[in-house]
């Protein structure tokens, strides 16, 4: 760990990065007043707070409004850098082209028989009227049950560049799916998940929350060692291990609890706020 943490956290971080669902938000998917207050104090003190999430940009505005954040958000597990205040996609460092998507689908059909697919696409802003941002196969299972997605045949799902391929299976856990997918895809893509409910997320190789946050840190002139991060699921692992101090909330996945530098209270107990209140 860097010197900022070797003194027991006496010095405040220069950059704060937090996952959203299961970490910053309560189990009711709300921003607690305590969390909103400490985020505002950090920003007022000149320390940027970055949302780093598997969510697409169109799911960012409600969280940004509740927290008062207006800067960057790292979305789609690092595949999209989004400017909140300008509603502008700043960068898309990783896309899966249709040829790659079709190759992935063929391999996944062998590794995960019965799986269904969805594709996340992005234009120049959070919601692009000329682009169907989220297309799903029939019987695609969304663990969040939010009813989002335009149903389409597989050829359409795979027929346009995507920032993320989502794979669902009603009879498997996400852990089981990830193991099976990695057995056939190896390191050709980045495979992760943000829920245990039978859904994995596939991005271009090298695209992770860490790569997205590293881009933001470079833009802001802040080092990894001066950054603190918070998370709860395996898609947060690259970010938690990249930053100078990675904090898991108590409700985190076992692999995250094991890898984190610190475990704070659960998201139900405002664990992110409890840590940040040391400085703000």
N, C-alpha and C positions, 0 to 999 in steps of 0.2 A: 504494500500500500504506500501511497505517497505521504510526504511529510505533513500535509494538512490533516491527515487522520492519525498520524503517529502521536500526536499530542492529545489524543482522546477527543478530538473534535472541537478543540477550543476555537480554532479558526473556522469561520463560516465558509461554506462552499461558494464558488463563483457561478455555478450553473446547477440547476435542479431539473431532473428528468423523471417523469412519472408515467407509468402505465395508467390506463383509465379504468377499465372494467375489472372489478375484483380487487382493485388497489386504491385508486383515488376516490372512486365512487363507493357508496355504501352498498350493502346487499340489495337495497331497494333501488339501486342505480341512480342515486341522487348525490349531489355534492353537499356534505354537511356544512353548516355555518362555521364550525370550528376550522374545517379544512379551507373553506373559502377565505376566512379571515387571515390565516397564516400565509396562504398563497399571496394575498394582497400585500401583506407586510413585506414579504420577500421581494416582490416586484418593486414596491415603493423604495426598498433599500438598494435597488439596482441589480438584483440577482434575477436573471431570467428563469422562468419556469416553463419547461417544454413538455407538452403532451406527446408521449411516444407510445403508439398504440397499433393494434391490428385493425382498428376501425378505418374505414375509408374517410376521405375528407367530408363527405356529406353528413357523417355522423358526429362531426366535431362541433358545429355551432352551439348546440345546447350545453355542452360541457364548457366551452369557452365562455359563453354568456354567464353561466353559474359561477365560474371562477374569476371572471373579469380578464381573462387572458386574450391578448391580441397579436401575439408574435407568431413564431413558427410552431407547426405541429408535424411530427414525423408520423406518417400514416401507412397503413397496409404493411406493417412489419418492416418498415424501412424503404419500401418501394416508391413512396411518394413524399415529397417535401411540400408542405402546404403553408401559405401565408394566410392566417386567420382574418386579419383586418381587411385585407385586400381581396379575399375570396379568390386566391390565385394559386394555381399549381406552379411552384417555383422550379421543381426538378423532378424527373422520373428516372432515377438511375438504373432501374431494372424492369424490363418487360419480357414477357414470354411470347414469342411469335407463334403464329398458327401452326407451323411445322413442328415446333417444339411441343406445343400443347397437344397435338395429335399423337406424337410419340409418347408423351407422358400418359395420355389416356389409355393407349394400348397396353403399356406396361402395368398400369394400375388395374386394368380389368383382369390381368392375370394374378396380381398380388392381392387384390381386394375384390373378389367376385361379388357382384351385386352392388358395387359402389355407384354413386351418382355424383355428377360434377356441376360446378358453378364457376363462373369467371367474373372477376372484378376488373373493370376497365376505368380509365380516367381520361378526361379531356384537359381543358385549360382552367377549369374551376371545379368547385365541389360537385355541382350538378350541371351537366352539359345537356342542353335540350336536343342536341344533334347526336347524342351517344346514349345507348342503353348501358348504364353504368354497371348493372348487376343482372346477369342472365343465368338461369338455372335450368337443369334438366327436370323433366317430370319425376316426381317422387323424391326430389332433393329434400333432405331433412335438415332444417335449420334449427339447431339447438336453442336459439333465442326465440323461436316461434314468433318473429315479428312480421311475418307475412311478406317480407320484402323479396323482390326478384321478379323478373319477367321470364316466364316459362318459354323455353325454346328447345328445338331439336339439338342433338349433340353437335351436329355440323355447325350450327350457329353459335353455340357456346364456345366452340374451339376455333371459330373462323376469323377472329379478330385479335389483335395483340391485347394481352391482359397483364395487369400488374400482379395478379395473384390467382392461382387456381385453387379452388376449394373442393374438397373431396369428402363426401358424407357416406356413412354406413349405419344403418339402423340396428345392426346386431353386433357391433364392435365398439370398444372404447377407443378414445383418441390415442392412448398409449399403444394399444394393440395395432391400430392402423399405422401409426408412425413406424413401428418396428417392421411391419410387413412392407411398407412403401420403401423404406430405406434399403431393404434387402434387394430390391430390384433397381432402384434409382441411384443408390450410393450418394456420391457427392456432386452429381450432375445438376442438382437443384438444392435449394434449402428447404427442408421439411420441418414444420413445427406445428404447434397447436396452442390455442388460447382457451379451450374448454375441453372438459373430459368427455363430452357427450357425443362422441362419434363423428368428429370433424377434424381434418387436418388441413393445413394451409401450405401451399407450395409456391415458392418464389424463385427468381433467378439465383444462380449460385453467387454467394457472397453478399446477398441482400438480406440484412437483418436489422433489428432495432439498433444494434451497435453501429452499423455502417451509416444509418440515417442520422443517429445522434452525433457521430463523429463529424459528419458534414456540418451540422449546426454548430458544434463546438468550434470548428475551424472558422466558420463565418463570424463567430462572436469573439474569437481570439482567446478561447478558454481551453485548457488542457483536460485530458481525461482524468488526471489525478485531482483536478480541482472540481470535479463533478460528482454529485451524489445522485443515485437513481433508486427507484422503487418499483417492485413488480411482484407478480404472484404466479405466473404460469411459464411453461418452458419457452414460449416465444420471447420472454423477458431475459432469459439466461445470457445471451450474448451482450446485452446492454449492462446487466448487473456485474458481469465479469470485466467489462471494458472500463467502467468508471472507477474512480478512485475508491468509492465506497458504495457497495451494492446492498440495498436493504430489501428484505422480503417481509411481506405482511404475514401474520401468523396463520392465515388461511391459505397460504401458498401451497402449490404442488410440492411433494417431497423432494424432488430434484432441485427445486428453487431454494427451499429451506436449507438444504445441504450446501449449496454453492454460495449463498449470500454471506457477506461480511457481518451482517447483523440481522436479527429478526425482531421486528417491532410488533405492536398489537395488530389485531386483525382490522380489516376494512370496516367492520361493524363498530370497532372501538377507535376509529380515526387514527390508525397507526401512522400514516404519513404525517399528519399534523403533529402527533406526539414527538416525532423526530425533529421536524422543522422548528418546533417551538424552542429547541435548544439555542437557536440563533436569532429567531425573529419574533 
